[in-house]
Each structure stands twice: as C-alpha cells, then as structure tokens.
Amino acid sequence: CSAALALVLAAACRTAPAAVPNVGLDLRARLIRIEDTRRMEDGVVDSALRSSNAAMRRAAALTAGRIGARTHAALLRSLTTDADARVAAAAFYALGLLRDTAAISLAVSELRGTSDVASEAAWLLGEVGEAGRTPLLAIAADRALDSRRRGPAILALARLRPPPVAPLLPLLGELDTAVAWRAAYVVARARSASAVRPMIGATTSPSSM
C-alpha cells in the first residue's frame, strides 16, 4: 500500500478506540450515539473530554473530530499535551480532521521535541493544507532532527496540492534511508518533469543500496 496510506493507518491505529471501563459506560454509549446520528450534544462531548478516565478522553476526542465539532477545538488543543500519549494522539488526529490551523504551533513543537505522537502531529500539518507547507518543509530539511520526526513530516507533504518538489530533491541522496525513500515518494507523487533526472540519479546513491 502507498506510503500516504501507511501514514493514515499509523495514525488510525494509534487513535483507535480502546476499551472503556464499566464506569462511564452510559457516557461512552452517548458518544457512540452522537457519531451514529451526527447530532451534536455539546454537554456530553465536553464532559467526556474533561473525564478523569484517559480512555474516555480519547474516545471523546475522536468523536469530536469525526463529527466536526469545531466548538471543542480549544479543549482538543489542550489535550495535545495530555499525559496519556494515546489521548494526545487522538487530539491531534481530531484537530487534523477539523483542519484547525490554530493547532499548527502545537504540532510543530511536538515534531521538534521528544514527543511520541509525531505521526499524528505531522498528520495535522498535512491536513490543514497550505498553512502546513512551510513548517513541514522546515522540519523535513532539519538534519538536527532524527527520522522519527523528519519522516512523518516528509510523508505529510504528499497531502499538499501540489506536493513540493525542489525542496525535497536534496533529500533524495541522504544516507538515512528513512528520509530518502519518503522524499522520493513525495517527489514521485508530484509527477514533475524537472525531477526525472534527480530521481534517476538517486538510484545510484548509497541510500538506495
């Protein structure tokens, strides 16, 4: 499957709902009802997002994102620094679904830090569209960061229209194959005639061996 699909699946796996303990089952059931009916109940979602139970917060974050609950964007942003990484991941994923540009700085901070939710932070930057282009390119080109940060940022660039080409060409020959193949993938997605020679040249670089 494509690399972009792999990025989506990675985020989806991290943000897949986990089992919620018996306590709060009624609240969880109401969240499910909201998703099924697409009828927003602000009080229910707000209560679940503020729950002391991490699984409940995670489930509520996903519900808010899936139904487009922009009124809860501020609370979702606060959850991107949740002590539970799966809650933080779900919050970034939901904000990506909402295309929340106000969360861009939060995503950049996560990608430049020691976060365990780099994939979801990069996902958000790709989902917000043009507003995410500059920060994603800056992270992709930053050799001070490891491939766990740069890799997701590069893949997220494939979601932009059009995907960037020129800034990624220097990355085709990087010795870190996790960076090089992702850059090649995005460049190939752009179908740029100007990239043909660099792509052919990259086949002889050490990273292609």
SULLINJO-V686191 format. One record per residue. BURIAL is b if it has 24 or more other C-alpha atoms within 12 Angstrom, else e. Layout:
BEGIN
{{BURIAL} {BURIAL}}
END
This chain:
BEGIN
{{e} {e} {b} {b} {e} {e} {b} {b} {e} {b} {b} {b} {e} {b} {b} {b} {b} {e} {e} {b} {e} {e} {e} {b} {e} {e} {b} {b} {e} {b} {b} {b} {e} {b} {b} {e} {e} {e} {e} {b} {b} {e} {e} {b} {b} {b} {b} {b} {b} {b} {b} {e} {b} {b} {b} {b} {b} {b} {b} {b} {b} {b} {b} {b} {b} {b} {b} {b} {b} {b} {e} {b} {b} {b} {b} {b} {b} {b} {b} {b} {b} {b} {e} {b} {b} {b} {b} {b} {b} {b} {b} {b} {b} {b} {b} {b} {b} {b} {b} {b} {b} {b} {b} {b} {b} {b} {b} {b} {b} {b} {b} {b} {e} {e} {b} {b} {b} {b} {b} {b} {b} {b} {b} {b} {b} {b} {b} {b} {b} {b} {e} {b} {b} {b} {b} {b} {b} {e} {b} {b} {b} {b} {e} {e} {e} {e} {b} {b} {b} {b} {b} {b} {b} {b} {b} {b} {b} {b} {b} {b} {e} {e} {b} {b} {b} {b} {b} {b} {b} {b} {b} {b} {b} {b} {e} {b} {b} {b} {b} {b} {b} {b} {b} {b} {b} {b} {b} {b} {b} {b} {e} {e} {e} {e} {b} {e} {e} {b} {b} {e} {e} {b} {e} {e} {e} {e} {e} {e} {e}}
END
